[in-house]
């Protein structure tokens, strides 16, 4: 959402200027972080699902 045209400052989010090289780099780094976090959550969810199917 920080790369969207919406003003999210009242929610504590500053805009990312994806039209600049610096903004693109910031956005890409944030997306990589989200992907890492999501991968961890997927692994944990798979463990739970496997545990439930073996019960």
Beta strands, then each sheet from edge to edge (+ up, - down):
end
